[in-house]
Amino acid sequence: MSIRDYLMTDVDTTLCTAPLAAYCFMTGFIDVVSFSAIFVWCGFQTGNFAQLALALARLFEGPRQFRDSSFHLADQQALCSLLSFMAGSFFGRAGDRIGSHKRLWLVLGTFIQAILLMISAICLWKSGELSVADERDNPSWHNALSFVAVGFMSASLGVQGILGKRLNTQFGTTIVLTTIWVELTTDPNLFNIKRAVRSRDHRFLGAVALFIGAFVGRAILGKAGSPTALGVGVAIRVLIALSWLFVPAKKPASR
């Protein structure tokens, strides 16, 4: 089999546990970097969307002359993250043309995530801003470069989200765990510890991986700052991209 033919094979989605768990790890890793600095999630867009609703609601609070009509910095950053995440997801539709289960797209799509994250790391390094905010109403990222960084961090997770979604596994999008928590706690085999249950075990693994990612991300962030933390994230992204080369191919359907 030629290299081209190998890259154009479909991966076996039942054997993608390692790279998808690593995706979940990266969700926690990246989100903790942005949240520690500006209290905005680059992956959990439900919170950002609700935050924008609150910003709009402020326009109708209290007497007209005392209403807060300003667009707060935190709200601007939330909007930047939301729009960038959507742009990344939309760009990820390109994989549908190649084939969402094709090894080539999974490798290429993950490399694209690494490039987007690398741009974020460079922007934060150039911005020279602090990595951790002292108070919620005083985010540590303020300038234009940090906005660009937030945008590319969110876009990288947007691309990741559509790659995970198209594979249609128990890991879901590998980003939002709310649905996974509901499905995990309502799984009929939740307390069946005598045997492995894919639907339960993979969801639990995704949640644990995200937790560990957030823990590791914060540990690196606290010691070396956000540019270095994202630099480590870039390296992990590259390793995940390469790992798709070793996922077994989907076996042809028997006649």
C-alpha positions as CSV (number, residue, x, y, z in Angstrom):
1,M,0.0,0.0,0.0
2,S,1.4,3.4,-1.0
3,I,1.6,6.3,1.5
4,R,-1.2,8.1,-0.3
5,D,-3.4,5.1,-0.1
6,Y,-2.6,4.6,3.6
7,L,-3.4,8.3,4.4
8,M,-6.7,7.9,2.6
9,T,-7.9,5.0,4.7
10,D,-10.7,5.4,7.2
11,V,-9.6,5.0,10.8
12,D,-11.5,2.5,13.0
13,T,-13.5,4.8,15.3
14,T,-13.7,2.1,17.9
15,L,-9.9,2.3,18.3
16,C,-9.5,6.1,18.5
17,T,-9.5,6.2,22.3
18,A,-5.9,7.6,22.8
19,P,-6.1,10.6,20.4
20,L,-9.6,11.5,21.5
21,A,-8.7,11.4,25.2
22,A,-5.7,13.6,24.3
23,Y,-8.2,16.0,22.6
24,C,-10.1,16.2,25.9
25,F,-6.8,16.8,27.7
26,M,-6.1,19.7,25.4
27,T,-9.6,21.2,26.1
28,G,-8.8,21.5,29.7
29,F,-5.2,22.6,29.1
30,I,-6.2,25.5,26.8
31,D,-9.3,26.6,28.7
32,V,-7.4,27.0,32.0
33,V,-4.9,29.3,30.3
34,S,-7.6,31.7,29.0
35,F,-9.7,31.5,32.2
36,S,-6.8,32.2,34.5
37,A,-6.1,35.4,32.6
38,I,-9.5,36.7,31.5
39,F,-12.1,34.4,33.0
40,V,-13.3,33.4,29.5
41,W,-13.4,29.9,28.2
42,C,-12.0,29.3,24.8
43,G,-13.8,26.0,24.5
44,F,-17.0,26.2,26.7
45,Q,-18.9,28.5,24.5
46,T,-22.2,28.1,26.4
47,G,-20.7,30.2,29.2
48,N,-19.5,32.9,26.8
49,F,-22.8,33.0,25.1
50,A,-24.7,33.5,28.4
51,Q,-22.2,36.2,29.4
52,L,-23.1,38.1,26.2
53,A,-26.8,37.8,27.1
54,L,-26.0,39.3,30.5
55,A,-24.1,42.2,28.8
56,L,-27.2,42.9,26.8
57,A,-29.4,42.7,29.8
58,R,-27.4,45.4,31.6
59,L,-28.7,47.9,29.0
60,F,-32.2,47.6,30.6
61,E,-31.3,47.6,34.3
62,G,-32.2,50.6,36.5
63,P,-33.1,54.1,35.5
64,R,-32.0,55.2,32.0
65,Q,-29.5,57.7,33.3
66,F,-27.7,55.2,35.5
67,R,-27.7,52.3,33.0
68,D,-24.3,50.7,32.2
69,S,-24.2,50.9,28.4
70,S,-20.5,50.1,28.1
71,F,-19.2,46.9,26.4
72,H,-16.9,45.6,29.1
73,L,-13.6,44.2,28.1
74,A,-14.5,40.7,29.4
75,D,-17.6,40.7,27.2
76,Q,-15.5,41.8,24.2
77,Q,-13.2,38.9,24.9
78,A,-16.1,36.5,25.2
79,L,-17.5,37.6,21.9
80,C,-14.1,37.3,20.3
81,S,-13.8,33.7,21.6
82,L,-17.3,32.7,20.5
83,L,-16.9,34.1,16.9
84,S,-13.4,32.6,16.6
85,F,-14.6,29.2,17.8
86,M,-17.4,29.3,15.3
87,A,-15.0,30.2,12.5
88,G,-12.7,27.3,13.5
89,S,-15.7,24.9,13.4
90,F,-16.8,26.3,10.1
91,F,-13.3,25.9,8.6
92,G,-13.3,22.3,9.9
93,R,-16.1,21.5,7.4
94,A,-13.3,21.3,4.9
95,G,-12.7,17.8,6.3
96,D,-16.0,16.7,4.9
97,R,-14.6,17.1,1.4
98,I,-11.6,14.9,2.2
99,G,-13.5,12.5,4.4
100,S,-14.1,13.1,8.1
101,H,-12.8,9.7,9.0
102,K,-9.8,9.8,6.6
103,R,-6.4,9.5,8.3
104,L,-5.1,12.4,6.1
105,W,-7.7,14.8,7.4
106,L,-7.3,13.8,11.1
107,V,-3.5,14.3,10.8
108,L,-3.9,17.5,8.9
109,G,-6.7,18.9,11.0
110,T,-4.7,18.3,14.2
111,F,-1.6,20.0,12.7
112,I,-3.8,23.0,11.9
113,Q,-4.8,23.1,15.5
114,A,-1.1,23.1,16.5
115,I,-0.4,26.0,14.1
116,L,-3.3,28.0,15.5
117,L,-2.1,27.4,19.0
118,M,1.5,28.3,18.1
119,I,0.2,31.7,16.7
120,S,-1.5,32.3,20.1
121,A,1.7,31.5,22.0
122,I,3.7,33.9,19.9
123,C,1.1,36.7,20.3
124,L,1.1,36.3,24.1
125,W,4.9,36.2,24.2
126,K,5.0,39.5,22.2
127,S,2.2,41.1,24.2
128,G,4.3,40.8,27.4
129,E,1.1,40.7,29.6
130,L,0.7,38.8,32.8
131,S,-0.6,35.2,32.7
132,V,-2.9,35.2,35.8
133,A,-5.5,37.8,36.8
134,D,-5.7,39.0,40.4
135,E,-9.4,39.9,40.3
136,R,-12.3,38.9,38.1
137,D,-13.0,42.5,37.1
138,N,-9.4,43.1,36.2
139,P,-8.3,40.7,33.5
140,S,-4.6,40.5,32.8
141,W,-4.9,40.5,29.0
142,H,-5.9,43.9,27.5
143,N,-4.1,44.7,24.3
144,A,-4.8,43.8,20.7
145,L,-2.3,40.9,20.6
146,S,-4.0,39.1,23.4
147,F,-7.3,39.4,21.5
148,V,-5.6,37.7,18.6
149,A,-4.3,35.1,20.9
150,V,-7.8,34.4,22.4
151,G,-9.1,34.2,18.8
152,F,-6.6,31.6,17.7
153,M,-6.9,29.5,20.8
154,S,-10.7,29.4,20.4
155,A,-10.4,28.6,16.7
156,S,-8.1,25.7,17.4
157,L,-10.7,24.2,19.7
158,G,-13.3,24.9,17.1
159,V,-11.4,22.7,14.6
160,Q,-10.9,20.1,17.3
161,G,-14.6,20.1,18.1
162,I,-15.8,19.3,14.6
163,L,-13.1,16.6,14.1
164,G,-14.3,14.9,17.3
165,K,-18.0,15.4,16.4
166,R,-17.6,13.9,13.0
167,L,-16.0,10.7,14.4
168,N,-19.3,10.1,16.4
169,T,-17.8,8.4,19.4
170,Q,-18.7,8.3,23.1
171,F,-16.2,11.3,23.5
172,G,-18.6,13.6,21.7
173,T,-17.0,16.8,20.5
174,T,-14.2,16.3,23.1
175,I,-14.9,19.8,24.3
176,V,-18.3,20.2,26.0
177,L,-18.8,17.7,28.8
178,T,-22.3,18.7,29.9
179,T,-23.9,16.2,27.6
180,I,-21.3,13.6,28.5
181,W,-22.0,14.0,32.2
182,V,-25.8,13.5,31.6
183,E,-25.2,10.4,29.4
184,L,-22.7,9.0,31.9
185,T,-24.9,9.3,34.9
186,T,-27.9,7.9,33.1
187,D,-26.0,5.0,31.5
188,P,-27.8,1.8,32.3
189,N,-24.4,0.1,32.9
190,L,-23.1,2.9,35.2
191,F,-22.6,0.6,38.2
192,N,-21.7,-2.6,36.3
193,I,-18.1,-2.9,37.4
194,K,-17.7,-6.5,36.5
195,R,-17.0,-5.8,32.8
196,A,-15.8,-3.0,30.6
197,V,-18.6,-0.9,29.1
198,R,-17.5,1.3,26.2
199,S,-20.3,3.9,26.5
200,R,-19.5,4.5,30.2
201,D,-15.8,4.0,30.3
202,H,-15.0,6.3,27.4
203,R,-17.1,9.1,28.7
204,F,-15.5,8.8,32.1
205,L,-12.1,8.8,30.5
206,G,-12.9,12.0,28.6
207,A,-13.9,13.7,31.8
208,V,-10.8,12.6,33.6
209,A,-8.5,13.6,30.7
210,L,-10.0,17.1,30.6
211,F,-9.5,17.4,34.4
212,I,-5.9,16.3,34.2
213,G,-5.4,18.7,31.2
214,A,-6.6,21.6,33.3
215,F,-4.4,20.6,36.2
216,V,-1.3,20.3,34.1
217,G,-2.0,23.5,32.2
218,R,-2.4,25.5,35.4
219,A,0.7,23.9,36.9
220,I,2.8,24.9,33.8
221,L,1.1,28.3,33.6
222,G,1.9,29.1,37.2
223,K,5.6,28.2,36.8
224,A,6.4,29.4,33.3
225,G,3.6,31.7,32.1
226,S,1.0,31.4,29.3
227,P,3.3,31.6,26.3
228,T,5.3,28.6,27.6
229,A,2.2,26.7,28.5
230,L,0.8,27.1,25.0
231,G,4.2,26.2,23.6
232,V,3.9,22.9,25.5
233,G,0.4,22.6,24.1
234,V,1.7,23.0,20.6
235,A,4.1,20.1,21.1
236,I,1.3,17.9,22.5
237,R,-0.9,18.8,19.5
238,V,1.9,17.7,17.1
239,L,2.2,14.4,19.0
240,I,-1.6,13.8,18.7
241,A,-1.4,14.6,15.0
242,L,1.3,11.9,14.6
243,S,-0.7,9.4,16.7
244,W,-3.4,9.3,14.1
245,L,-0.9,7.6,11.8
246,F,-1.0,4.6,14.1
247,V,-4.7,4.2,14.6
248,P,-5.7,1.0,12.9
249,A,-7.7,1.3,9.7
250,K,-11.4,0.4,9.5
251,K,-11.8,-3.1,8.3
252,P,-13.8,-3.5,5.1
253,A,-17.4,-4.6,5.6
254,S,-17.7,-8.4,5.1
255,R,-20.0,-9.5,2.3
